[in-house]
Amino acid sequence: MKKALITGITGQDGSYLAEFLLEKKYEVHGIIRRSSVFNTDRIDHLYQDPHERNPRLFLHYGDLTDSTSLRGILEKTQPDELYNLGAQSHVRVSFDLPEYTADTVAMGALRLLEAVRDYERTHDRKIKLYQASSSEMFGAAPPPQSENTAFRPCSPYAVSKVAAFWHCVNYREAYGMFICNGILFNHESPRRGETFVTRKITKALGRIKHGLQSKLYLGNLEAKRDWGHARDYVESMWLMLQQEGADDYAVATGESYSVREFLEAAFTHAGLDWQKHVEFDPQYLRPNEVESLLGDPSKAREKLGWKPRISFTELVHMMVDADMESAAREKTLLDAGHSVPGGGGVPRG
């Protein structure tokens, strides 16, 4: 049985990747940060009490800012594959928390690389490592963007991801380590964090449809992104680590849509006119905007045999339907006089 270790397992990508690997009969280990509240809701349906018979998902406390914890977890789990998905991944927030973003994203990757290098020297065995890179690294570079496009990052998050990317290339070339950079373009799902624009839209839409709020406030509606489904994209991560040699791949749908087009598709699916409910708020603008990201996935298609299965329209409808159900449950609770955890409000960001 292969073993995989996932940083950021409680995030959108981590939860889908854990599901995927468990279906492949892996033993899966995940790193979670200590918190005073549980933040494992995306993987609760996968988790088994370790006292039960034959569990295959295990969680370990650790942090990308703590190299001692990383080394200890590697020694304890001895994984065959390592997927580094952990990060402060919100682009707009990275302008407010640039130092923390750099510490978790750039230095976090470097700490992990050093921990893996020491582990490999000590145990004389290899770990295949996947590094979650980002299309945000392309920034102001004109579309379409591929593995050969020069990076022009436009945010502290993107700059940090560029640093992590080159750390990985350097360790691969200097030490012969098996490290793949997956340059994933935007990928969404009903599990997307509620402060990311796509989920912010569908979450608010569900509440508007059920009379729980009337307005949605957004920033730049003209930004264009290459949007796919996270479930499709985690398969590409696994495929990269199944190749004979390590390499870097851009993963995308090859289609681009604006935030305005996402709005139109979502509200139309719900039978509403978005222009009656959406207003502009400059606080959601980035200090340095990335206008257009459009990926060229030719290499991933040809070398990995990967292609997206879920279309843009299907993705939007899936997200809207999920948040419609969530809003309906919220309304039922409120009508019955129950309070809703978190107040049910629209998240900032």
HUKAHU-V488705 format. One line per field, one symbol per residue. ss: DSSP state (A for helix, B for strand, O for the rest). phi: phi as a letter, one per 20 degrees, with the letter a starting at -180 (. if undefined). burial: 1 if it has 9 or more other ideal C-beta (glycine too) atoms within 8 Angstrom, else 0. Layout:
ss->???
phi->???
burial->???
This chain:
ss->OOBBBBBOOOOAAAAAAAAAAAAOOOBBBBBBOOOOOOOOOOOOOOOOOOOOOOOOBBBBBOOOOOAAAAAAAAAAAOOOBBBBOOOOOOAAAAAAOAAAAAAAAAAAAAAAAAAAAAAAAAAOOOOBBBBBBBAAAOOOOOOOBOOOOOOOOOOAAAAAAAAAAAAAAAAAAAAOOOBBBBBBOOBBOOOOOOOOAAAAAAAAAAAAAOOOOOOBBBOOOOOBBOOBBAAAAAAAAAAAAOOOOOOBBBBOOOOOBBAAAAAAAAAAAOOOOAAAOBBBOAAAOOOOOOOBOOBOOAAAAAAAOOOOOOOAAAAAAAAAAAAAAAAAAAAAAAAOOOOOAAAAOOOOO
phi->.fdcdcemfeegffffffgffffemfeddcecefbfcfcdffdgfeedgfefflfcccdcfabfecffffffffffelfeccdedfaedefffffecfffgffeeeffffffffffffffffdlbededddfebffffleffffdcgefffcfcbgffffffffgfgfffffffdmfecdeeeefgccrfefgfeegfffffffggfffemebdccdcdfeefdcedcegffffffffgfeeffcebdcecbencccegfffgffffffemceffecdcecffefegcedebcbedegffffeemebfddfgffggffffgffffffffffffffeneedgmnmffffo
burial->0111111111111111111111000111111100000001011001100000001111110101010011111100101011111111011111101100111111111111111111110000001111111111111010001100001011111111111110111011000011111111111111010011011111111111110110011111101111111111111111111010010111111101111001111110110101001100000101000101111110111011010101010111111101111111011011000001000001001
